[in-house]
Amino acid sequence: MKIAFIGGGIMGEAMIKGVLGQGVARPQDITASDVDRERLSTLSHGYGIKASASNREAIEGSEVVVLAIKPQNLKQVMDDLQGQAKEQLFLSIVAGASMATISKGLEHNLVVRAMPNTPAQIGEGITVWTASDEVSQGQKEMAQSILGALGREIYVNDEEYIDIATAVSGSGPAYILLIIEALVDAAAHIGWPRETAMELVLETVLGTARLVKTTGKQPAVLRKMVTSPGGTTEEALHQLEEGGFRDLIDRAVVAAYEKAKILGGE
């Protein structure tokens, strides 16, 4: 598969690494373009892929064009590529940018919109994606193979779910990382050495996630199982509930969702 990557940031590199690692594409079939020439050189030498200083040159002969750029750079890239697309599939991971916006900006209707997340860097990501009506089954399969190289992928028919995924799974790693930071800080505050506190917290987070996934039980059920009446866990959870923990999480996700819609021009 011939793939052009426009943008070589963290997620762009994760996708390049993933498709090469899973054999979806060969280094000679990948071309990358980025405004950061030093970054482009790093990608080219690090993965053996082709580099181009021109977006237009980068997409020539490609089957899939991945838009892995920041939202604020999207208009400039679309202006540059407007009317240049032929039969390529454009796969966008630009937060908030709707398929209608991309189709109009490129004057091209073959668009897939996806929202991966940062664990894709180690092949443990989760991506939610959808496609415009004009995208063929074969092109959907190409998109699926690219996104599947990042971890799990979920196809949805309604584009609205992409903005929701942006707020939940796209931004979600940052929420979990903040909780990890807070737990490590709290452990250090009551006397645990910070280095071992980190190990303790990480294994707790990983083990708990695996417990939910392996048992198939609802988190609330498992939480009640570990919460003894009058015990330490009950006291800790009481403090979290009193502090409005659930409400804060809800507000955070809603705020991210609304921001995603604003970025999309809604």
C-alpha positions as CSV (number, residue, x, y, z in Angstrom):
1,M,0.0,0.0,0.0
2,K,1.3,3.4,-0.9
3,I,0.8,5.9,1.9
4,A,1.6,9.6,2.1
5,F,1.8,11.2,5.6
6,I,1.2,14.9,5.8
7,G,2.5,15.8,9.3
8,G,5.2,14.0,11.2
9,G,4.2,14.7,14.8
10,I,3.7,12.1,17.6
11,M,0.7,10.5,16.1
12,G,2.1,10.7,12.5
13,E,5.2,8.8,13.7
14,A,3.1,6.3,15.6
15,M,1.2,5.5,12.5
16,I,4.3,5.2,10.4
17,K,5.9,2.9,13.0
18,G,2.7,0.9,13.2
19,V,2.1,0.3,9.5
20,L,5.8,-0.7,9.0
21,G,5.8,-2.9,12.0
22,Q,2.6,-4.7,10.9
23,G,3.7,-5.0,7.3
24,V,0.9,-2.9,6.0
25,A,3.3,-0.9,3.9
26,R,7.0,-1.0,3.1
27,P,9.4,1.9,3.7
28,Q,9.8,2.6,0.0
29,D,6.0,2.9,-0.3
30,I,5.7,5.7,2.4
31,T,6.3,9.4,1.8
32,A,6.1,12.0,4.5
33,S,5.9,15.7,4.3
34,D,6.2,18.2,7.2
35,V,6.9,21.9,7.7
36,D,9.6,21.0,10.2
37,R,12.5,19.9,8.0
38,E,14.5,18.6,10.9
39,R,11.6,16.4,12.0
40,L,11.1,15.2,8.5
41,S,14.8,14.3,8.2
42,T,14.6,12.3,11.5
43,L,11.6,10.3,10.2
44,S,13.2,9.7,6.9
45,H,16.5,8.4,8.4
46,G,14.8,6.6,11.3
47,Y,12.3,4.6,9.3
48,G,13.9,4.6,5.8
49,I,10.9,6.3,4.3
50,K,10.9,8.9,1.5
51,A,10.7,12.6,2.5
52,S,9.3,15.5,0.5
53,A,9.3,19.2,1.1
54,S,6.1,19.5,-0.9
55,N,2.7,18.2,0.2
56,R,1.7,18.0,-3.5
57,E,4.7,15.9,-4.4
58,A,4.2,13.7,-1.3
59,I,0.7,12.6,-2.4
60,E,1.6,11.8,-6.0
61,G,1.0,8.1,-6.7
62,S,-0.4,7.4,-3.2
63,E,-3.4,5.3,-2.4
64,V,-4.0,6.8,1.0
65,V,-3.1,10.3,2.3
66,V,-3.0,10.6,6.1
67,L,-3.6,14.0,7.5
68,A,-1.7,13.9,10.8
69,I,-1.5,17.7,11.4
70,K,-2.7,20.1,14.1
71,P,-6.2,21.6,13.7
72,Q,-4.7,25.1,13.3
73,N,-2.6,23.9,10.3
74,L,-5.5,22.2,8.5
75,K,-6.7,25.2,6.4
76,Q,-3.2,25.9,5.0
77,V,-2.7,22.2,4.0
78,M,-6.2,22.0,2.4
79,D,-5.5,25.2,0.5
80,D,-2.3,23.7,-0.8
81,L,-3.9,20.4,-1.8
82,Q,-7.2,21.8,-3.0
83,G,-8.1,20.2,-6.3
84,Q,-4.9,18.1,-6.4
85,A,-6.5,14.8,-5.2
86,K,-7.3,12.0,-7.7
87,E,-8.6,8.7,-6.4
88,Q,-6.7,8.7,-3.1
89,L,-8.4,8.1,0.2
90,F,-7.8,10.9,2.6
91,L,-7.6,9.6,6.2
92,S,-7.8,12.5,8.7
93,I,-6.9,12.3,12.4
94,V,-7.3,16.1,12.8
95,A,-9.2,16.7,16.0
96,G,-12.6,18.3,15.5
97,A,-12.4,18.6,11.7
98,S,-15.5,17.1,10.1
99,M,-15.6,15.1,6.9
100,A,-17.6,17.9,5.3
101,T,-15.0,20.4,6.1
102,I,-12.2,18.2,4.7
103,S,-14.2,17.3,1.6
104,K,-15.0,21.0,0.9
105,G,-11.4,22.1,1.6
106,L,-9.9,19.5,-0.7
107,E,-12.7,19.4,-3.3
108,H,-12.6,15.6,-2.8
109,N,-15.2,13.3,-1.3
110,L,-13.1,10.2,-0.4
111,V,-12.6,10.9,3.3
112,V,-12.2,8.8,6.4
113,R,-12.2,10.5,9.8
114,A,-10.5,8.8,12.7
115,M,-9.6,9.5,16.3
116,P,-6.7,7.4,17.6
117,N,-5.0,8.0,21.0
118,T,-1.5,8.2,22.2
119,P,-1.1,4.5,23.4
120,A,-0.9,3.9,19.6
121,Q,2.8,4.7,20.0
122,I,3.3,1.3,21.5
123,G,0.5,-0.5,19.5
124,E,-2.0,-0.3,22.4
125,G,-4.2,2.4,21.1
126,I,-7.9,2.5,20.4
127,T,-9.3,4.3,17.3
128,V,-12.8,5.2,16.4
129,W,-13.4,6.0,12.8
130,T,-16.0,6.5,10.1
131,A,-16.1,7.1,6.3
132,S,-17.9,9.2,3.8
133,D,-20.5,7.6,1.6
134,E,-18.3,7.7,-1.4
135,V,-15.5,5.6,0.2
136,S,-15.4,2.1,-1.3
137,Q,-15.3,-1.1,0.6
138,G,-11.7,-1.7,-0.6
139,Q,-10.7,1.8,0.7
140,K,-12.4,1.1,4.1
141,E,-10.3,-2.1,4.3
142,M,-7.2,-0.1,3.7
143,A,-8.1,2.4,6.4
144,Q,-8.9,-0.5,8.7
145,S,-5.5,-2.1,8.2
146,I,-3.7,1.2,8.9
147,L,-5.7,2.0,12.0
148,G,-5.6,-1.6,13.2
149,A,-1.8,-1.3,13.2
150,L,-2.1,1.1,16.1
151,G,-4.1,-1.3,18.3
152,R,-7.9,-1.8,18.3
153,E,-10.2,0.0,16.0
154,I,-14.0,0.6,16.0
155,Y,-16.0,1.6,13.0
156,V,-19.1,3.8,13.5
157,N,-21.7,4.9,11.0
158,D,-22.5,8.2,12.7
159,E,-19.8,10.9,12.6
160,E,-21.1,12.4,15.9
161,Y,-19.4,9.5,17.7
162,I,-16.0,10.8,16.5
163,D,-16.3,14.0,18.6
164,I,-17.5,11.9,21.5
165,A,-14.5,9.6,21.1
166,T,-12.2,12.6,21.0
167,A,-13.5,13.7,24.4
168,V,-13.3,10.2,25.9
169,S,-10.6,8.0,24.4
170,G,-8.7,10.7,22.4
171,S,-8.2,13.0,25.4
172,G,-8.6,10.1,27.9
173,P,-5.0,9.2,28.3
174,A,-4.3,12.7,29.7
175,Y,-7.1,12.1,32.3
176,I,-5.5,8.8,33.4
177,L,-2.1,10.3,33.5
178,L,-3.3,13.1,35.7
179,I,-4.8,10.5,38.1
180,I,-1.5,8.7,38.1
181,E,0.4,11.9,38.9
182,A,-2.0,12.6,41.7
183,L,-1.8,9.2,43.2
184,V,2.0,9.2,43.1
185,D,2.1,12.7,44.7
186,A,-0.3,11.5,47.4
187,A,1.8,8.4,48.1
188,A,4.9,10.5,48.4
189,H,3.0,13.0,50.6
190,I,2.4,10.2,53.2
191,G,5.9,8.9,53.1
192,W,6.4,6.4,50.2
193,P,9.5,7.0,48.1
194,R,8.5,8.6,44.8
195,E,10.3,6.1,42.6
196,T,8.6,3.0,44.2
197,A,5.3,5.0,44.4
198,M,5.3,5.2,40.7
199,E,5.8,1.5,40.3
200,L,3.0,0.8,42.8
201,V,0.5,3.2,41.1
202,L,1.3,2.0,37.5
203,E,0.9,-1.7,38.4
204,T,-2.4,-0.8,40.2
205,V,-3.8,1.0,37.2
206,L,-2.7,-1.7,34.7
207,G,-3.9,-4.6,36.9
208,T,-7.3,-2.9,37.6
209,A,-7.9,-2.3,33.8
210,R,-7.0,-5.9,33.1
211,L,-9.3,-7.1,35.9
212,V,-12.2,-5.3,34.4
213,K,-11.4,-6.6,30.9
214,T,-10.7,-10.2,31.9
215,T,-13.7,-10.7,34.3
216,G,-16.1,-8.8,32.1
217,K,-17.8,-7.4,35.2
218,Q,-18.9,-3.8,35.5
219,P,-16.5,-1.5,37.3
220,A,-19.2,-0.7,39.9
221,V,-19.5,-4.4,40.8
222,L,-15.8,-4.8,41.2
223,R,-15.6,-1.6,43.2
224,K,-18.2,-2.8,45.6
225,M,-16.4,-6.1,46.0
226,V,-13.2,-4.3,47.2
227,T,-15.0,-1.8,49.4
228,S,-15.6,-3.2,52.9
229,P,-18.1,-1.3,55.1
230,G,-16.2,0.9,57.5
231,G,-12.9,0.2,55.9
232,T,-10.1,2.3,54.3
233,T,-11.4,2.1,50.8
234,E,-14.9,3.2,51.8
235,E,-13.4,6.2,53.6
236,A,-11.2,7.1,50.5
237,L,-14.2,6.8,48.2
238,H,-16.3,9.0,50.5
239,Q,-13.7,11.7,50.2
240,L,-13.8,11.5,46.4
241,E,-17.5,11.6,46.2
242,E,-17.7,14.5,48.6
243,G,-15.2,16.3,46.5
244,G,-17.4,15.9,43.4
245,F,-15.0,13.5,41.6
246,R,-17.7,12.1,39.3
247,D,-19.0,15.6,38.5
248,L,-15.5,16.8,37.6
249,I,-14.9,13.9,35.2
250,D,-18.3,14.5,33.6
251,R,-17.5,18.2,33.2
252,A,-14.1,17.5,31.8
253,V,-15.5,15.1,29.1
254,V,-18.3,17.5,28.2
255,A,-15.9,20.4,27.9
256,A,-13.6,18.4,25.6
257,Y,-16.6,17.3,23.5
258,E,-17.8,20.9,23.1
259,K,-14.3,22.0,22.2
260,A,-14.1,19.3,19.5
261,K,-17.3,20.7,18.0
262,I,-15.9,24.2,18.1
263,L,-12.7,23.1,16.3
264,G,-15.0,21.5,13.7
265,G,-16.7,24.8,13.1
266,E,-20.1,23.7,14.5
